[in-house]
Amino acid sequence: MGADGGLLLELDVCAEYRIPHSVFLSWSDEDRDKAIWHHIWRRQTCKSCGTRPDEWDESRGGHRYAYVAEPRRCRGCEVKEAAHASLVGDEGRGVHIVMLRNEEVARES
């Protein structure tokens, strides 16, 4: 199974859609092709900045200045970073800060 790149790609798509491979195979060829293309497209998108290499590559129709950077503040990220910064020394090693809905505030809404 490991040598069949096409099957591995199909299984990745199935995992993304959370469907059995047999369901994926029941789709039309066109729908399967679109799902695979979309999966590859998303995989090529940088998880940090959200852009894709071809958007910057002039030889592939992109532009060297395809995007501009604009600072934006996210209150959630601010709270999360402050929580992580409050951890001292070894206390912060391997710790991931997660955001949990404040149920008291949610009830007030």
N, CA, C and O atoms as CSV, one atom per row, in Angstrom:
chain,resi,resn,atom,element,x,y,z
A,1,MET,N,N,0.819,-1.190,0.000
A,1,MET,CA,C,0.000,0.000,0.000
A,1,MET,C,C,0.865,1.256,0.000
A,1,MET,O,O,0.499,2.251,-0.626
A,2,GLY,N,N,2.009,1.229,0.693
A,2,GLY,CA,C,2.851,2.407,0.817
A,2,GLY,C,C,3.417,2.898,-0.501
A,2,GLY,O,O,3.749,4.077,-0.622
A,3,ALA,N,N,3.534,2.030,-1.487
A,3,ALA,CA,C,4.123,2.414,-2.766
A,3,ALA,C,C,3.119,3.091,-3.683
A,3,ALA,O,O,3.520,3.736,-4.652
A,4,ASP,N,N,1.841,2.966,-3.412
A,4,ASP,CA,C,0.807,3.524,-4.274
A,4,ASP,C,C,0.471,4.946,-3.826
A,4,ASP,O,O,-0.375,5.152,-2.956
A,5,GLY,N,N,1.151,5.927,-4.439
A,5,GLY,CA,C,0.943,7.332,-4.094
A,5,GLY,C,C,-0.474,7.804,-4.340
A,5,GLY,O,O,-0.992,8.634,-3.593
A,6,GLY,N,N,-1.111,7.279,-5.390
A,6,GLY,CA,C,-2.489,7.659,-5.681
A,6,GLY,C,C,-3.443,7.225,-4.581
A,6,GLY,O,O,-4.334,7.977,-4.186
A,7,LEU,N,N,-3.251,6.013,-4.092
A,7,LEU,CA,C,-4.093,5.517,-3.009
A,7,LEU,C,C,-3.861,6.332,-1.743
A,7,LEU,O,O,-4.812,6.684,-1.045
A,8,LEU,N,N,-2.604,6.630,-1.447
A,8,LEU,CA,C,-2.313,7.422,-0.255
A,8,LEU,C,C,-2.970,8.796,-0.340
A,8,LEU,O,O,-3.501,9.297,0.651
A,9,LEU,N,N,-2.934,9.400,-1.519
A,9,LEU,CA,C,-3.577,10.695,-1.713
A,9,LEU,C,C,-5.089,10.574,-1.505
A,9,LEU,O,O,-5.697,11.420,-0.849
A,10,GLU,N,N,-5.691,9.527,-2.063
A,10,GLU,CA,C,-7.132,9.306,-1.870
A,10,GLU,C,C,-7.462,9.118,-0.384
A,10,GLU,O,O,-8.460,9.646,0.105
A,11,LEU,N,N,-6.626,8.370,0.323
A,11,LEU,CA,C,-6.874,8.139,1.745
A,11,LEU,C,C,-6.717,9.424,2.549
A,11,LEU,O,O,-7.438,9.636,3.525
A,12,ASP,N,N,-5.782,10.285,2.149
A,12,ASP,CA,C,-5.658,11.601,2.793
A,12,ASP,C,C,-6.938,12.409,2.610
A,12,ASP,O,O,-7.425,13.038,3.550
A,13,VAL,N,N,-7.481,12.386,1.389
A,13,VAL,CA,C,-8.726,13.099,1.112
A,13,VAL,C,C,-9.857,12.512,1.957
A,13,VAL,O,O,-10.655,13.256,2.527
A,14,CYS,N,N,-9.928,11.203,2.039
A,14,CYS,CA,C,-10.961,10.548,2.851
A,14,CYS,C,C,-10.834,10.957,4.318
A,14,CYS,O,O,-11.837,11.209,4.987
A,15,ALA,N,N,-9.608,11.022,4.811
A,15,ALA,CA,C,-9.398,11.433,6.203
A,15,ALA,C,C,-9.858,12.872,6.407
A,15,ALA,O,O,-10.451,13.200,7.435
A,16,GLU,N,N,-9.586,13.725,5.432
A,16,GLU,CA,C,-9.994,15.125,5.535
A,16,GLU,C,C,-11.515,15.253,5.571
A,16,GLU,O,O,-12.059,16.040,6.347
A,17,TYR,N,N,-12.189,14.487,4.740
A,17,TYR,CA,C,-13.652,14.526,4.694
A,17,TYR,C,C,-14.302,13.601,5.723
A,17,TYR,O,O,-15.518,13.628,5.914
A,18,ARG,N,N,-13.480,12.783,6.382
A,18,ARG,CA,C,-13.948,11.823,7.382
A,18,ARG,C,C,-14.986,10.862,6.795
A,18,ARG,O,O,-16.075,10.663,7.335
A,19,ILE,N,N,-14.592,10.284,5.669
A,19,ILE,CA,C,-15.455,9.318,4.998
A,19,ILE,C,C,-14.654,8.048,4.694
A,19,ILE,O,O,-13.432,8.112,4.561
A,20,PRO,N,N,-15.320,6.906,4.583
A,20,PRO,CA,C,-14.624,5.677,4.179
A,20,PRO,C,C,-14.191,5.777,2.709
A,20,PRO,O,O,-14.810,6.485,1.914
A,21,HIS,N,N,-13.141,5.072,2.373
A,21,HIS,CA,C,-12.645,5.067,1.007
A,21,HIS,C,C,-13.716,4.574,0.040
A,21,HIS,O,O,-13.801,5.053,-1.091
A,22,SER,N,N,-14.529,3.625,0.475
A,22,SER,CA,C,-15.593,3.105,-0.391
A,22,SER,C,C,-16.600,4.195,-0.756
A,22,SER,O,O,-17.133,4.193,-1.866
A,23,VAL,N,N,-16.864,5.115,0.153
A,23,VAL,CA,C,-17.768,6.236,-0.148
A,23,VAL,C,C,-17.116,7.146,-1.171
A,23,VAL,O,O,-17.757,7.571,-2.133
A,24,PHE,N,N,-15.836,7.447,-0.962
A,24,PHE,CA,C,-15.102,8.288,-1.914
A,24,PHE,C,C,-15.152,7.677,-3.315
A,24,PHE,O,O,-15.368,8.389,-4.295
A,25,LEU,N,N,-14.953,6.363,-3.410
A,25,LEU,CA,C,-14.966,5.689,-4.709
A,25,LEU,C,C,-16.351,5.697,-5.351
A,25,LEU,O,O,-16.465,5.514,-6.563
A,26,SER,N,N,-17.399,5.904,-4.563
A,26,SER,CA,C,-18.752,5.966,-5.127
A,26,SER,C,C,-19.051,7.325,-5.761
A,26,SER,O,O,-20.046,7.473,-6.470
A,27,TRP,N,N,-18.185,8.324,-5.506
A,27,TRP,CA,C,-18.369,9.642,-6.100
A,27,TRP,C,C,-18.061,9.570,-7.595
A,27,TRP,O,O,-17.387,8.646,-8.050
A,28,SER,N,N,-18.548,10.527,-8.342
A,28,SER,CA,C,-18.228,10.595,-9.769
A,28,SER,C,C,-16.749,10.911,-9.938
A,28,SER,O,O,-16.115,11.437,-9.023
A,29,ASP,N,N,-16.195,10.589,-11.114
A,29,ASP,CA,C,-14.784,10.902,-11.387
A,29,ASP,C,C,-14.527,12.396,-11.209
A,29,ASP,O,O,-13.505,12.797,-10.654
A,30,GLU,N,N,-15.458,13.206,-11.682
A,30,GLU,CA,C,-15.296,14.666,-11.591
A,30,GLU,C,C,-15.251,15.123,-10.128
A,30,GLU,O,O,-14.416,15.953,-9.770
A,31,ASP,N,N,-16.128,14.597,-9.291
A,31,ASP,CA,C,-16.129,14.976,-7.877
A,31,ASP,C,C,-14.871,14.510,-7.161
A,31,ASP,O,O,-14.328,15.230,-6.323
A,32,ARG,N,N,-14.403,13.307,-7.488
A,32,ARG,CA,C,-13.159,12.815,-6.880
A,32,ARG,C,C,-11.983,13.688,-7.300
A,32,ARG,O,O,-11.150,14.050,-6.469
A,33,ASP,N,N,-11.912,14.031,-8.598
A,33,ASP,CA,C,-10.829,14.885,-9.094
A,33,ASP,C,C,-10.840,16.242,-8.393
A,33,ASP,O,O,-9.787,16.760,-8.023
A,34,LYS,N,N,-12.027,16.814,-8.212
A,34,LYS,CA,C,-12.126,18.118,-7.539
A,34,LYS,C,C,-11.680,18.019,-6.086
A,34,LYS,O,O,-10.971,18.896,-5.593
A,35,ALA,N,N,-12.089,16.961,-5.399
A,35,ALA,CA,C,-11.707,16.791,-4.000
A,35,ALA,C,C,-10.198,16.615,-3.862
A,35,ALA,O,O,-9.587,17.179,-2.955
A,36,ILE,N,N,-9.600,15.838,-4.753
A,36,ILE,CA,C,-8.149,15.645,-4.721
A,36,ILE,C,C,-7.436,16.952,-5.041
A,36,ILE,O,O,-6.473,17.317,-4.368
A,37,TRP,N,N,-7.905,17.657,-6.065
A,37,TRP,CA,C,-7.286,18.938,-6.426
A,37,TRP,C,C,-7.365,19.907,-5.250
A,37,TRP,O,O,-6.379,20.575,-4.938
A,38,HIS,N,N,-8.514,19.992,-4.597
A,38,HIS,CA,C,-8.674,20.904,-3.466
A,38,HIS,C,C,-7.767,20.516,-2.305
A,38,HIS,O,O,-7.198,21.381,-1.639
A,39,HIS,N,N,-7.637,19.231,-2.069
A,39,HIS,CA,C,-6.758,18.748,-1.005
A,39,HIS,C,C,-5.309,19.154,-1.284
A,39,HIS,O,O,-4.617,19.642,-0.391
A,40,ILE,N,N,-4.856,18.957,-2.508
A,40,ILE,CA,C,-3.483,19.338,-2.885
A,40,ILE,C,C,-3.314,20.842,-2.763
A,40,ILE,O,O,-2.297,21.312,-2.252
A,41,TRP,N,N,-4.291,21.598,-3.224
A,41,TRP,CA,C,-4.239,23.064,-3.170
A,41,TRP,C,C,-4.099,23.528,-1.722
A,41,TRP,O,O,-3.283,24.402,-1.426
A,42,ARG,N,N,-4.893,22.946,-0.818
A,42,ARG,CA,C,-4.817,23.335,0.593
A,42,ARG,C,C,-3.485,22.924,1.213
A,42,ARG,O,O,-2.933,23.643,2.046
A,43,ARG,N,N,-2.972,21.763,0.802
A,43,ARG,CA,C,-1.708,21.280,1.344
A,43,ARG,C,C,-0.539,22.174,0.934
A,43,ARG,O,O,0.454,22.266,1.656
A,44,GLN,N,N,-0.653,22.830,-0.218
A,44,GLN,CA,C,0.402,23.718,-0.697
A,44,GLN,C,C,0.324,25.115,-0.081
A,44,GLN,O,O,1.217,25.937,-0.288
A,45,THR,N,N,-0.729,25.379,0.664
A,45,THR,CA,C,-0.894,26.684,1.301
A,45,THR,C,C,-0.086,26.732,2.591
A,45,THR,O,O,-0.164,25.819,3.413
A,46,CYS,N,N,0.684,27.791,2.763
A,46,CYS,CA,C,1.508,27.942,3.964
A,46,CYS,C,C,0.605,28.079,5.189
A,46,CYS,O,O,-0.298,28.915,5.210
A,47,LYS,N,N,0.850,27.261,6.200
A,47,LYS,CA,C,0.034,27.293,7.407
A,47,LYS,C,C,0.297,28.545,8.240
A,47,LYS,O,O,-0.521,28.915,9.081
A,48,SER,N,N,1.413,29.183,8.012
A,48,SER,CA,C,1.751,30.370,8.785
A,48,SER,C,C,1.147,31.643,8.184
A,48,SER,O,O,0.535,32.438,8.898
A,49,CYS,N,N,1.321,31.834,6.870
A,49,CYS,CA,C,0.868,33.099,6.274
A,49,CYS,C,C,-0.365,32.963,5.388
A,49,CYS,O,O,-0.989,33.970,5.054
A,50,GLY,N,N,-0.730,31.742,5.000
A,50,GLY,CA,C,-1.931,31.530,4.206
A,50,GLY,C,C,-1.781,31.761,2.716
A,50,GLY,O,O,-2.771,31.735,1.984
A,51,THR,N,N,-0.547,31.989,2.249
A,51,THR,CA,C,-0.332,32.172,0.810
A,51,THR,C,C,0.226,30.896,0.204
A,51,THR,O,O,0.625,29.969,0.909
A,52,ARG,N,N,0.242,30.876,-1.109
A,52,ARG,CA,C,0.747,29.704,-1.830
A,52,ARG,C,C,1.946,30.127,-2.675
A,52,ARG,O,O,1.989,31.265,-3.142
A,53,PRO,N,N,2.924,29.238,-2.885
A,53,PRO,CA,C,4.125,29.598,-3.641
A,53,PRO,C,C,3.836,30.142,-5.043
A,53,PRO,O,O,4.502,31.078,-5.486
A,54,ASP,N,N,2.857,29.574,-5.742
A,54,ASP,CA,C,2.587,30.037,-7.108
A,54,ASP,C,C,2.051,31.465,-7.136
A,54,ASP,O,O,2.148,32.131,-8.167
A,55,GLU,N,N,1.490,31.950,-6.033
A,55,GLU,CA,C,1.007,33.327,-5.987
A,55,GLU,C,C,2.161,34.331,-6.027
A,55,GLU,O,O,1.972,35.483,-6.417
A,56,TRP,N,N,3.347,33.893,-5.627
A,56,TRP,CA,C,4.535,34.747,-5.605
A,56,TRP,C,C,5.432,34.532,-6.828
A,56,TRP,O,O,6.267,35.380,-7.143
A,57,ASP,N,N,5.264,33.422,-7.502
A,57,ASP,CA,C,6.156,33.015,-8.589
A,57,ASP,C,C,5.689,33.609,-9.916
A,57,ASP,O,O,4.674,33.192,-10.476
A,58,GLU,N,N,6.444,34.586,-10.406
A,58,GLU,CA,C,6.072,35.279,-11.644
A,58,GLU,C,C,6.064,34.353,-12.844
A,58,GLU,O,O,5.313,34.578,-13.793
A,59,SER,N,N,6.886,33.317,-12.818
A,59,SER,CA,C,6.922,32.377,-13.947
A,59,SER,C,C,5.676,31.490,-13.985
A,59,SER,O,O,5.423,30.801,-14.973
A,60,ARG,N,N,4.902,31.516,-12.896
A,60,ARG,CA,C,3.681,30.708,-12.821
A,60,ARG,C,C,2.428,31.593,-12.719
A,60,ARG,O,O,1.380,31.150,-12.250
A,61,GLY,N,N,2.555,32.845,-13.164
A,61,GLY,CA,C,1.411,33.749,-13.171
A,61,GLY,C,C,1.235,34.545,-11.891
A,61,GLY,O,O,0.280,35.312,-11.766
A,62,GLY,N,N,2.132,34.376,-10.947
A,62,GLY,CA,C,2.056,35.121,-9.695
A,62,GLY,C,C,2.747,36.467,-9.810
A,62,GLY,O,O,3.137,36.890,-10.897
A,63,HIS,N,N,2.889,37.118,-8.697
A,63,HIS,CA,C,3.541,38.431,-8.671
A,63,HIS,C,C,4.407,38.525,-7.434
A,63,HIS,O,O,4.031,38.060,-6.358
A,64,ARG,N,N,5.559,39.125,-7.596
A,64,ARG,CA,C,6.517,39.250,-6.503
A,64,ARG,C,C,5.920,39.982,-5.294
A,64,ARG,O,O,6.294,39.713,-4.153
A,65,TYR,N,N,5.005,40.892,-5.550
A,65,TYR,CA,C,4.356,41.654,-4.482
A,65,TYR,C,C,2.861,41.317,-4.423
A,65,TYR,O,O,2.016,42.209,-4.348
A,66,ALA,N,N,2.553,40.038,-4.457
A,66,ALA,CA,C,1.160,39.583,-4.499
A,66,ALA,C,C,0.378,39.976,-3.244
A,66,ALA,O,O,-0.842,40.130,-3.305
A,67,TYR,N,N,1.041,40.133,-2.145
A,67,TYR,CA,C,0.388,40.483,-0.882
A,67,TYR,C,C,1.161,41.587,-0.192
A,67,TYR,O,O,2.346,41.792,-0.453
A,68,VAL,N,N,0.489,42.283,0.673
A,68,VAL,CA,C,1.137,43.222,1.588
A,68,VAL,C,C,0.820,42.748,3.000
A,68,VAL,O,O,-0.240,42.176,3.254
A,69,ALA,N,N,1.740,42.991,3.901
A,69,ALA,CA,C,1.540,42.589,5.298
A,69,ALA,C,C,0.832,43.713,6.041
A,69,ALA,O,O,1.227,44.875,5.958
A,70,GLU,N,N,-0.204,43.356,6.757
A,70,GLU,CA,C,-0.960,44.338,7.522
A,70,GLU,C,C,-1.110,43.822,8.952
A,70,GLU,O,O,-1.679,42.753,9.173
A,71,PRO,N,N,-0.602,44.579,9.915
A,71,PRO,CA,C,-0.746,44.133,11.306
A,71,PRO,C,C,-2.219,44.139,11.739
A,71,PRO,O,O,-2.948,45.101,11.493
A,72,ARG,N,N,-2.631,43.069,12.374
A,72,ARG,CA,C,-3.981,42.985,12.936
A,72,ARG,C,C,-3.872,42.379,14.317
A,72,ARG,O,O,-3.092,41.456,14.549
A,73,ARG,N,N,-4.654,42.903,15.218
A,73,ARG,CA,C,-4.633,42.395,16.584
A,73,ARG,C,C,-5.777,41.400,16.764
A,73,ARG,O,O,-6.915,41.647,16.367
A,74,CYS,N,N,-5.440,40.291,17.365
A,74,CYS,CA,C,-6.445,39.280,17.695
A,74,CYS,C,C,-6.479,39.171,19.217
A,74,CYS,O,O,-5.483,38.788,19.830
A,75,ARG,N,N,-7.589,39.496,19.818
A,75,ARG,CA,C,-7.706,39.456,21.277
A,75,ARG,C,C,-7.465,38.044,21.807
A,75,ARG,O,O,-6.868,37.873,22.869
A,76,GLY,N,N,-7.930,37.029,21.066
A,76,GLY,CA,C,-7.711,35.650,21.488
A,76,GLY,C,C,-6.230,35.295,21.537
A,76,GLY,O,O,-5.761,34.687,22.499
A,77,CYS,N,N,-5.496,35.678,20.495
A,77,CYS,CA,C,-4.053,35.399,20.474
A,77,CYS,C,C,-3.338,36.175,21.578
A,77,CYS,O,O,-2.386,35.682,22.183
A,78,GLU,N,N,-3.801,37.374,21.825
A,78,GLU,CA,C,-3.202,38.199,22.878
A,78,GLU,C,C,-3.361,37.516,24.247
A,78,GLU,O,O,-2.400,37.429,25.012
A,79,VAL,N,N,-4.559,37.038,24.550
A,79,VAL,CA,C,-4.820,36.356,25.817
A,79,VAL,C,C,-4.015,35.062,25.911
A,79,VAL,O,O,-3.457,34.735,26.958
A,80,LYS,N,N,-3.969,34.338,24.802
A,80,LYS,CA,C,-3.238,33.077,24.761
A,80,LYS,C,C,-1.730,33.299,24.987
A,80,LYS,O,O,-1.102,32.572,25.756
A,81,GLU,N,N,-1.166,34.296,24.320
A,81,GLU,CA,C,0.266,34.573,24.476
A,81,GLU,C,C,0.586,35.047,25.885
A,81,GLU,O,O,1.633,34.696,26.429
A,82,ALA,N,N,-0.307,35.844,26.489
A,82,ALA,CA,C,-0.090,36.304,27.856
A,82,ALA,C,C,-0.108,35.123,28.826
A,82,ALA,O,O,0.688,35.078,29.763
A,83,ALA,N,N,-1.011,34.169,28.606
A,83,ALA,CA,C,-1.072,32.991,29.469
A,83,ALA,C,C,0.214,32.180,29.358
A,83,ALA,O,O,0.737,31.691,30.359
A,84,HIS,N,N,0.717,32.042,28.143
A,84,HIS,CA,C,1.957,31.278,27.964
A,84,HIS,C,C,3.137,32.021,28.572
A,84,HIS,O,O,4.015,31.400,29.171
A,85,ALA,N,N,3.169,33.344,28.427
A,85,ALA,CA,C,4.269,34.136,28.984
A,85,ALA,C,C,4.277,34.088,30.511
A,85,ALA,O,O,5.323,34.285,31.128
A,86,SER,N,N,3.129,33.830,31.122
A,86,SER,CA,C,3.048,33.789,32.587
A,86,SER,C,C,3.667,32.520,33.167
A,86,SER,O,O,3.939,32.452,34.365
A,87,LEU,N,N,3.890,31.522,32.325
A,87,LEU,CA,C,4.522,30.290,32.798
A,87,LEU,C,C,6.012,30.535,32.976
A,87,LEU,O,O,6.645,31.166,32.130
A,88,VAL,N,N,6.571,30.043,34.064
A,88,VAL,CA,C,7.962,30.330,34.398
A,88,VAL,C,C,8.842,29.111,34.138
A,88,VAL,O,O,8.520,27.996,34.547
A,89,GLY,N,N,9.963,29.347,33.448
A,89,GLY,CA,C,10.986,28.327,33.249
A,89,GLY,C,C,10.455,27.000,32.727
A,89,GLY,O,O,9.731,26.947,31.733
A,90,ASP,N,N,10.830,25.932,33.419
A,90,ASP,CA,C,10.444,24.581,32.999
A,90,ASP,C,C,8.931,24.363,33.051
A,90,ASP,O,O,8.409,23.457,32.402
A,91,GLU,N,N,8.238,25.186,33.817
A,91,GLU,CA,C,6.776,25.057,33.933
A,91,GLU,C,C,6.091,25.202,32.571
A,91,GLU,O,O,5.014,24.648,32.352
A,92,GLY,N,N,6.718,25.948,31.661
A,92,GLY,CA,C,6.118,26.184,30.360
A,92,GLY,C,C,6.524,25.216,29.268
A,92,GLY,O,O,5.983,25.258,28.163
A,93,ARG,N,N,7.477,24.341,29.569
A,93,ARG,CA,C,7.925,23.395,28.540
A,93,ARG,C,C,6.829,22.419,28.164
A,93,ARG,O,O,6.224,21.784,29.028
A,94,GLY,N,N,6.580,22.304,26.875
A,94,GLY,CA,C,5.605,21.345,26.377
A,94,GLY,C,C,4.159,21.719,26.656
A,94,GLY,O,O,3.252,20.930,26.392
A,95,VAL,N,N,3.937,22.906,27.185
A,95,VAL,CA,C,2.574,23.332,27.510
A,95,VAL,C,C,1.964,24.031,26.299
A,95,VAL,O,O,2.567,24.935,25.721
A,96,HIS,N,N,0.772,23.605,25.927
A,96,HIS,CA,C,0.014,24.256,24.861
A,96,HIS,C,C,-1.168,24.947,25.520
A,96,HIS,O,O,-1.912,24.334,26.285
A,97,ILE,N,N,-1.328,26.199,25.224
A,97,ILE,CA,C,-2.457,26.944,25.764
A,97,ILE,C,C,-3.638,26.762,24.814
A,97,ILE,O,O,-3.518,26.996,23.612
A,98,VAL,N,N,-4.768,26.347,25.359
A,98,VAL,CA,C,-5.976,26.178,24.553
A,98,VAL,C,C,-7.013,27.196,25.017
A,98,VAL,O,O,-7.018,27.614,26.175
A,99,MET,N,N,-7.870,27.578,24.113
A,99,MET,CA,C,-8.915,28.544,24.434
A,99,MET,C,C,-10.209,27.791,24.721
A,99,MET,O,O,-10.685,27.026,23.882
A,100,LEU,N,N,-10.770,28.004,25.889
A,100,LEU,CA,C,-12.022,27.380,26.292
A,100,LEU,C,C,-13.082,28.469,26.433
A,100,LEU,O,O,-12.817,29.537,26.987
A,101,ARG,N,N,-14.249,28.199,25.943
A,101,ARG,CA,C,-15.355,29.155,26.007
A,101,ARG,C,C,-15.678,29.446,27.471
A,101,ARG,O,O,-15.824,28.517,28.265
A,102,ASN,N,N,-15.792,30.721,27.835
A,102,ASN,CA,C,-16.170,31.130,29.179
A,102,ASN,C,C,-17.687,30.979,29.282
A,102,ASN,O,O,-18.435,31.810,28.766
A,103,GLU,N,N,-18.132,29.931,29.940
A,103,GLU,CA,C,-19.556,29.601,29.994
A,103,GLU,C,C,-20.377,30.680,30.688
A,103,GLU,O,O,-21.543,30.875,30.344
A,104,GLU,N,N,-19.795,31.388,31.663
A,104,GLU,CA,C,-20.528,32.471,32.331
A,104,GLU,C,C,-20.863,33.576,31.340
A,104,GLU,O,O,-21.981,34.093,31.321
A,105,VAL,N,N,-19.885,33.931,30.520
A,105,VAL,CA,C,-20.113,34.976,29.504
A,105,VAL,C,C,-21.095,34.482,28.455
A,105,VAL,O,O,-21.956,35.239,28.009
A,106,ALA,N,N,-20.973,33.203,28.050
A,106,ALA,CA,C,-21.855,32.635,27.034
A,106,ALA,C,C,-23.307,32.660,27.506
A,106,ALA,O,O,-24.213,32.914,26.712
A,107,ARG,N,N,-23.536,32.394,28.811
A,107,ARG,CA,C,-24.898,32.409,29.342
A,107,ARG,C,C,-25.488,33.804,29.343
A,107,ARG,O,O,-26.704,33.955,29.221
A,108,GLU,N,N,-24.651,34.839,29.480
A,108,GLU,CA,C,-25.122,36.221,29.496
A,108,GLU,C,C,-25.591,36.697,28.134
A,108,GLU,O,O,-26.370,37.645,28.034
A,109,SER,N,N,-25.119,36.042,27.089
A,109,SER,CA,C,-25.453,36.480,25.728
A,109,SER,C,C,-26.858,36.125,25.347
A,109,SER,O,O,-27.290,36.425,24.234
